Amino acid sequence: MSTEELNKIIAVKKMDLEECEQELNSRYYPSIVRIAIMNYISVLQEQLKNFNHPIKK
């Protein structure tokens, strides 16, 4: 994967994370939906952390 492709993926994930956090904080959702959004946010955060600090093989 090229650096350019990786940067595009990271940018999309960051935008998605920001949008999810804003939605979660600005609207009412049933508990199950809130849990799903929070889970997705934690997955995105973990993926971004791994992109910033790749796991050494």
C-alpha positions in Angstrom: 0.0 0.0 0.0 1.4 3.4 -1.0 1.8 6.3 1.4 -0.8 8.2 -0.5 -3.4 5.4 -0.2 -2.6 5.1 3.5 -3.0 8.8 4.1 -6.4 8.8 2.3 -7.6 5.9 4.5 -6.5 7.7 7.6 -8.2 10.9 6.5 -11.5 9.1 5.9 -11.3 7.3 9.2 -10.6 10.6 11.1 -13.6 12.3 9.4 -15.8 9.3 10.2 -14.7 9.4 13.8 -15.4 13.1 14.1 -18.9 12.7 12.5 -19.7 9.8 14.8 -18.7 11.7 17.9 -20.7 14.8 16.9 -23.8 12.7 16.1 -23.5 10.9 19.4 -23.2 14.1 21.4 -25.8 16.1 19.5 -28.8 13.8 19.1 -30.8 11.4 21.2 -30.5 7.7 20.3 -31.9 4.6 22.0 -29.4 2.9 24.2 -28.6 0.0 21.8 -27.8 2.5 19.0 -25.6 4.6 21.4 -23.7 1.4 22.3 -23.2 0.5 18.7 -21.9 4.0 17.8 -19.6 4.0 20.9 -18.3 0.6 19.8 -17.7 1.9 16.3 -15.9 4.9 17.7 -13.6 2.7 19.8 -12.8 0.6 16.7 -11.9 3.7 14.7 -9.8 5.0 17.5 -7.9 1.7 17.7 -7.4 1.6 14.0 -6.1 5.2 13.9 -3.7 4.4 16.8 -2.4 1.4 14.9 -1.9 3.5 11.8 0.1 6.1 13.9 2.1 3.4 15.7 2.1 0.3 13.4 2.6 -3.1 15.1 6.0 -4.4 14.5 6.2 -7.9 13.0 
